[in-house]
Amino acid sequence: MLKPTLSTVACPEAVIREVAEYVEQFGFEAVELRTFGTDSRRFACDPALSSEAKTRNLFRQCGIEILGLATSCRFDATIFPPVLGHVLSDTERSVREARSAVDLAVALGCPYVRVFGFEIAARESAPAGTARIVDRLRKVCDHADKTGTKIVVENGGSFESATALRDLIERTSHPLLGASYSIATGVAAGDEPVGAVATLGSRLWLARIKDLRDGRPVRLGTGTVPCREFVGALAGAGFDGPLVYEWDRAWFPDIEPATSALDGVARTLVEWAGALASAGRPQTVPALHASR
């Protein structure tokens, strides 16, 4: 069974203890912590601002898993001028930031670090831009080797669709790199749920869900994103990893607070997944398991 997981984008003003209370109160099994690094004060619950041991023990005492550390790391920064840029530019900054996030995840006992590939510049060829992103992704994955933490790259930018995301992962060709797939982003790129899950196959390690209407967050099941179909596709494939629910109050501060908007979400996700299982329907895509 998939694991309903709460992203802290729902409650950027909450401290870590309040986050744990929300996870318990609203029936989620796990949490994904958003981090902007040690120099940021954007989220009161940023784990980089607290003792890793204190954060880890707080959630453990509540029976809550820290399943994801979500970062803003992206690996598309260009090197300019092409030759001197290697000397004049800080070409490894994104790699260092991602490696630091891996170290934080290890200290938290967190199995997944979310990163982005992102946008290939208009002035360069797709193969050249992809190669640069792939090279940096490999360096981060190499840093994660033997730590127990894996890297998941999220669809977005030049890699919005499941097919583009799969191709990026295959080009990187590293056993510690998998997919963090957001159905809202994928659908905007033309994906449909069953096909996207099938396309990513065993590399789908973390799934993301939110509902939108006219580009703004709305309560689960009331928008235009095929959320129920996505949960059904995951359940039909035997997905047993984190299903991260994003209530984007961090980016839309005028929407409902977590204290009201999260009520019933985790229960609904479980019921949607369970409905497929109890109906005894055949799997719609090859079975996959996120915990590889």
WOJODA-V206115 format. One record per run of one state. SS is the DSSP state (2 for helix, 1 for strand, 0 for the rest). FROM is the first residue (numbers start at 1). TO is the last residue. Records with the same first field share a line. If there is no record, write none. Layout:
SS=FROM-TO / FROM-TO
//
This chain:
0=1-2 / 11-15 / 26-29 / 35-46 / 50-51 / 62-64 / 75-84 / 89-92 / 109-111 / 117-125 / 145-149 / 155-155 / 157-158 / 160-161 / 173-176 / 189-192 / 210-210 / 214-215 / 219-226 / 237-241 / 246-257 / 262-264 / 279-292
1=3-7 / 30-34 / 65-74 / 112-116 / 150-154 / 156-156 / 159-159 / 177-182 / 204-209 / 211-213 / 216-218 / 242-245
2=8-10 / 16-25 / 47-49 / 52-61 / 85-88 / 93-108 / 126-144 / 162-172 / 183-188 / 193-203 / 227-236 / 258-261 / 265-278
//
